[in-house]
Amino acid sequence: MISAEASVTTSVRVALGDRAYDILIGRGLIAEAGRAIAERRPRVRAAIVTDETVGGLHLAGLTASLQAAGIDSVPIVVAPGEGSKNFATLETVVRAILAARLERGDIVVAFGGGVVGDLTGFAAAITRRGMRFVQIPTSLLAQVDSSVGGKTGINTAEGKNLVGSFHQPDLVIADTGILDTLSPREFRAGYAEVAKYGLIDDACGGDELPGQGQGGRGRRARDGRAGAAQSRPHLRTCAGIGHRLFAAPRAWRGRRDLHGAGARILRPHESLLAG
């Protein structure tokens, strides 16, 4: 279901039974994050996991928003980049949450791109046998892809995302205004994912994917992935189009390309191979 929560904010409901949650989309939502969280989880404390780049730009604003809503928070800052998706950084995050004496009913906030979201979600899934967490994605790629669907995890020497779990967020806050700070390269990676979801909707049966009205095919496919990631493997496979084929050349290039670039560079080739 898609509805207008306010003149500048769109709310998308991801219908997953007792694990249903909202995606809030609009400009200036970091300033409203504390209120949005407090409405859904009153009287909680929070750990904010972010990286050095995002933290330097936006952490103060998020902390002030939480404080204004009566939510005490502790920052946990990790190094930026894919290198932080490992066991060592996961341990650092988990131990910091425990050191802050957060309880199972408190929340963990993922404030960053896809790496921070994957890492934080997995830390929340395993700390105190499962804590609630909120996604506040700060890249276009994370806003349209990794922040929705509950896929969390870290990398190992054997491969990417081989250790992780499905752990749905309580809330996703996509502040589109924060995208103003992205580089053109990061923007292109995100838009490639948007185009991919339009293709998924055509190729994998758009009538199976929930969502209608404003937002179009890409959002319909994105919402469908959120519900299908755990229950409908054929749709999960469709959502992974291009990622598998791109893994080899990306590794060969030393992972210098962003995740979403795989959709842009190799989409035509995989479509041909698929017949």
Backbone torsions as a table, in degrees:
resi	resn	phi	psi	omega
1	MET	NA	134.6	179.1
2	ILE	-120.1	127.3	-179.6
3	SER	-142.6	156.6	177.3
4	ALA	-88.3	114.9	179.4
5	GLU	-80.9	-30.7	177.0
6	ALA	-156.5	176.2	-175.2
7	SER	-62.6	-27.4	-177.4
8	VAL	-114.8	2.8	-176.4
9	THR	-124.6	133.2	174.2
10	THR	-109.4	136.4	177.8
11	SER	-114.4	124.1	177.9
12	VAL	-112.0	123.1	-179.9
13	ARG	-92.0	121.9	174.8
14	VAL	-93.8	110.0	-171.8
15	ALA	-86.0	100.7	-179.9
16	LEU	-129.7	40.2	179.6
17	GLY	63.9	-129.1	-178.4
18	ASP	-75.1	-2.7	175.4
19	ARG	-110.2	18.1	178.6
20	ALA	-63.3	149.8	179.1
21	TYR	-152.7	168.4	-178.8
22	ASP	-104.8	148.3	168.4
23	ILE	-113.2	117.6	178.1
24	LEU	-99.3	129.3	-174.6
25	ILE	-128.5	126.5	177.8
26	GLY	166.9	174.2	178.9
27	ARG	-87.0	144.9	175.5
28	GLY	77.0	18.1	-174.3
29	LEU	-78.4	-17.2	175.9
30	ILE	-61.6	-38.3	178.3
31	ALA	-65.8	-22.6	-179.3
32	GLU	-101.1	0.6	-173.8
33	ALA	-61.3	-41.9	-179.7
34	GLY	-59.2	-46.0	179.0
35	ARG	-62.4	-44.4	-178.3
36	ALA	-63.1	-39.3	179.3
37	ILE	-71.4	-44.1	-178.0
38	ALA	-63.3	-32.6	177.6
39	GLU	-64.0	-34.2	-176.9
40	ARG	-94.4	-31.5	-178.8
41	ARG	-135.5	77.4	-177.8
42	PRO	-68.5	150.5	174.0
43	ARG	60.2	38.1	175.6
44	VAL	-103.8	163.9	166.9
45	ARG	-109.6	163.1	-172.8
46	ALA	-139.6	147.1	165.3
47	ALA	-108.2	129.9	177.9
48	ILE	-104.5	113.0	176.9
49	VAL	-97.5	123.3	-179.8
50	THR	-144.9	174.7	175.0
51	ASP	-107.4	172.7	-173.4
52	GLU	-62.4	-34.7	-178.0
53	THR	-70.7	-54.0	-179.6
54	VAL	-64.8	-41.6	179.9
55	GLY	-59.3	-41.9	-179.9
56	GLY	-63.3	-30.6	-177.6
57	LEU	-89.4	-38.6	-164.5
58	HIS	-131.8	-7.1	-174.2
59	LEU	-62.5	-39.6	-178.5
60	ALA	-60.2	-40.8	-179.8
61	GLY	-65.4	-42.0	178.9
62	LEU	-67.7	-42.7	179.3
63	THR	-60.0	-42.3	179.2
64	ALA	-64.8	-38.3	178.9
65	SER	-63.6	-44.4	178.6
66	LEU	-64.9	-43.7	-178.4
67	GLN	-62.7	-38.8	179.6
68	ALA	-64.2	-25.8	179.3
69	ALA	-93.9	7.7	178.4
70	GLY	81.4	21.8	-179.2
71	ILE	-107.9	110.7	174.2
72	ASP	-73.7	142.7	-177.5
73	SER	-139.7	157.1	174.6
74	VAL	-126.9	131.9	179.6
75	PRO	-84.3	143.1	172.9
76	ILE	-127.7	108.7	-171.9
77	VAL	-107.4	127.8	-180.0
78	VAL	-116.5	167.6	177.1
79	ALA	-69.7	145.2	179.3
80	PRO	-74.3	154.0	173.3
81	GLY	104.3	167.1	-176.2
82	GLU	-60.0	-25.0	-179.4
83	GLY	-62.9	-16.1	179.4
84	SER	-84.1	-8.8	178.9
85	LYS	-85.2	70.3	-177.7
86	ASN	-143.9	172.6	-178.0
87	PHE	-61.8	-38.6	-176.1
88	ALA	-63.8	-46.4	179.7
89	THR	-69.7	-36.3	175.6
90	LEU	-58.1	-45.4	178.3
91	GLU	-61.4	-41.7	178.7
92	THR	-58.5	-44.8	-179.1
93	VAL	-66.2	-46.0	-179.0
94	VAL	-62.1	-45.8	-178.6
95	ARG	-65.8	-33.9	177.8
96	ALA	-67.7	-38.6	176.3
97	ILE	-62.4	-44.6	180.0
98	LEU	-66.6	-39.4	179.9
99	ALA	-64.0	-29.9	178.3
100	ALA	-78.0	-3.5	178.4
101	ARG	61.0	36.0	174.0
102	LEU	-75.4	142.0	-179.2
103	GLU	-97.7	173.2	-177.1
104	ARG	-61.6	-30.3	179.9
105	GLY	-81.0	-7.0	175.8
106	ASP	-80.2	-177.3	-175.6
107	ILE	-127.2	155.9	172.6
108	VAL	-116.8	130.0	-176.9
109	VAL	-107.3	123.3	173.9
110	ALA	-91.2	111.7	-174.4
111	PHE	-121.1	87.5	-177.6
112	GLY	170.6	-160.6	179.3
113	GLY	-84.3	-160.4	-174.8
114	GLY	-62.7	-35.8	179.4
115	VAL	-63.0	-48.9	179.9
116	VAL	-63.6	-40.3	179.8
117	GLY	-63.9	-46.4	179.1
118	ASP	-62.6	-45.9	-178.5
119	LEU	-64.8	-46.9	-177.4
120	THR	-66.6	-42.7	179.6
121	GLY	-60.8	-40.2	178.9
122	PHE	-68.8	-41.2	176.8
123	ALA	-60.1	-42.1	178.2
124	ALA	-64.9	-36.1	-177.9
125	ALA	-66.2	-32.2	-173.6
126	ILE	-104.5	-13.8	-179.5
127	THR	-82.9	131.1	-177.3
128	ARG	52.1	35.0	178.0
129	ARG	59.1	29.5	173.7
130	GLY	117.7	100.8	175.7
131	MET	-105.6	156.4	176.4
132	ARG	-78.5	148.3	178.7
133	PHE	-143.1	158.7	-178.7
134	VAL	-121.3	135.1	176.4
135	GLN	-97.7	124.9	170.4
136	ILE	-123.3	82.8	-175.1
137	PRO	-72.9	139.1	-174.6
138	THR	-114.3	3.0	172.9
139	SER	-118.3	154.3	178.1
140	LEU	-61.8	-40.2	179.2
141	LEU	-59.2	-44.2	179.4
142	ALA	-69.5	-35.2	-179.0
143	GLN	-66.4	-35.2	-177.2
144	VAL	-97.8	-8.0	-173.0
145	ASP	-129.4	-82.4	-163.4
146	SER	-73.8	-20.0	-176.5
147	SER	-76.3	-14.3	-177.2
148	VAL	-117.7	136.4	176.3
149	GLY	118.2	-15.7	174.2
150	GLY	79.4	10.0	178.6
151	LYS	-83.1	118.4	-179.6
152	THR	-127.9	159.1	177.4
153	GLY	162.2	179.6	178.9
154	ILE	-131.7	168.7	177.3
155	ASN	-95.7	156.9	174.0
156	THR	-132.5	176.5	177.6
157	ALA	-62.0	-23.8	-178.4
158	GLU	-81.4	-18.1	179.5
159	GLY	158.5	177.7	-177.8
160	LYS	-82.6	139.1	170.9
161	ASN	56.1	32.4	-179.6
162	LEU	-85.5	-12.7	176.0
163	VAL	-123.5	120.2	-178.0
164	GLY	176.3	-165.2	-179.3
165	SER	-158.9	165.5	168.0
166	PHE	-88.6	122.3	-179.6
167	HIS	-147.4	103.2	-174.7
168	GLN	-72.9	141.8	175.6
169	PRO	-72.7	162.9	172.6
170	ASP	-83.0	-26.4	-174.9
171	LEU	-163.2	144.3	172.2
172	VAL	-121.9	127.1	179.7
173	ILE	-116.9	108.2	-178.4
174	ALA	-105.2	96.5	179.0
175	ASP	-84.1	104.9	-176.7
176	THR	-70.9	-20.8	178.0
177	GLY	-65.2	-28.8	-178.5
178	ILE	-69.0	-18.1	179.9
179	LEU	-69.4	-13.8	178.8
180	ASP	-61.3	-21.9	-177.5
181	THR	-90.3	-1.2	-177.7
182	LEU	-78.1	152.8	174.5
183	SER	-79.1	159.1	176.6
184	PRO	-56.4	-34.9	179.4
185	ARG	-62.5	-43.7	179.8
186	GLU	-68.1	-36.1	177.0
187	PHE	-63.0	-44.2	-178.8
188	ARG	-61.3	-39.8	179.4
189	ALA	-61.8	-39.5	179.5
190	GLY	-68.9	-43.4	-179.2
191	TYR	-66.1	-28.7	175.9
192	ALA	-63.1	-37.9	177.2
193	GLU	-67.7	-38.6	177.3
194	VAL	-58.9	-45.0	178.4
195	ALA	-62.6	-36.7	-179.5
196	LYS	-61.2	-41.7	-177.9
197	TYR	-68.5	-28.9	172.3
198	GLY	-63.5	-40.1	177.6
199	LEU	-67.3	-39.1	179.2
200	ILE	-59.9	-42.7	-177.4
201	ASP	-62.1	-35.2	177.6
202	ASP	-75.0	-44.4	-170.1
203	ALA	-82.1	-26.2	-170.5
204	CYS	-114.6	15.4	174.2
205	GLY	89.6	79.3	-178.2
206	GLY	-59.4	-24.9	-178.3
207	ASP	-70.0	-15.0	178.0
208	GLU	-87.0	-11.5	-171.8
209	LEU	-100.0	120.2	-177.3
210	PRO	-68.0	157.1	178.8
211	GLY	117.3	139.2	-179.6
212	GLN	-156.4	176.7	177.9
213	GLY	77.0	-147.0	-175.2
214	GLN	-62.7	144.7	-179.7
215	GLY	116.5	-32.2	171.0
216	GLY	72.7	-165.3	-170.4
217	ARG	-65.1	-39.2	-177.7
218	GLY	-61.2	-43.3	179.5
219	ARG	-68.9	-36.4	179.7
220	ARG	-61.1	-43.7	178.6
221	ALA	-67.4	-38.0	-180.0
222	ARG	-64.5	-44.8	178.9
223	ASP	-64.4	-37.5	178.7
224	GLY	-63.0	-38.3	178.5
225	ARG	-63.2	-38.1	-179.5
226	ALA	-58.7	-41.2	-179.5
227	GLY	-82.8	-25.5	-173.0
228	ALA	-94.8	-13.0	-172.7
229	ALA	-56.1	-33.4	-178.2
230	GLN	-100.6	-25.1	-169.0
231	SER	-111.7	-21.0	-176.7
232	ARG	-128.5	91.1	-172.2
233	PRO	-59.0	-32.8	-177.0
234	HIS	-67.0	-32.2	176.1
235	LEU	-75.6	-32.6	175.4
236	ARG	-63.7	-39.5	177.4
237	THR	-62.0	-44.3	178.1
238	CYS	-59.8	-40.3	-177.7
239	ALA	-66.4	-19.4	179.9
240	GLY	-92.9	9.9	-178.4
241	ILE	-54.5	131.6	176.1
242	GLY	90.1	-31.4	-176.7
243	HIS	-65.5	-43.1	-177.2
244	ARG	-67.1	-45.9	-178.5
245	LEU	-64.7	-33.3	-177.3
246	PHE	-79.0	-15.0	-174.6
247	ALA	-60.6	-42.2	-176.5
248	ALA	-66.7	-53.8	179.3
249	PRO	-65.1	-30.7	178.8
250	ARG	-66.6	-41.3	177.1
251	ALA	-64.6	-39.9	-179.9
252	TRP	-62.9	-33.6	179.6
253	ARG	-86.0	10.3	177.5
254	GLY	72.8	26.6	179.6
255	ARG	56.1	35.0	177.6
256	ARG	-79.0	-18.9	179.6
257	ASP	-86.9	145.3	177.1
258	LEU	-72.1	155.6	-177.9
259	HIS	-50.8	-49.5	-175.4
260	GLY	-68.9	-16.5	179.9
261	ALA	-63.5	-24.6	177.7
262	GLY	-60.2	-39.4	179.1
263	ALA	-64.0	-37.7	-176.5
264	ARG	-76.0	-41.0	-172.0
265	ILE	-80.6	-42.8	-170.0
266	LEU	-112.5	5.5	179.9
267	ARG	-56.7	-46.6	-178.8
268	PRO	-61.5	-35.9	-177.8
269	HIS	-69.5	-41.3	179.5
270	GLU	-68.5	-33.8	177.3
271	SER	-62.8	-38.8	178.2
272	LEU	-67.2	-43.1	-179.8
273	LEU	-64.6	-32.1	-179.2
274	ALA	-75.1	-12.7	179.0
275	GLY	78.0	NA	NA
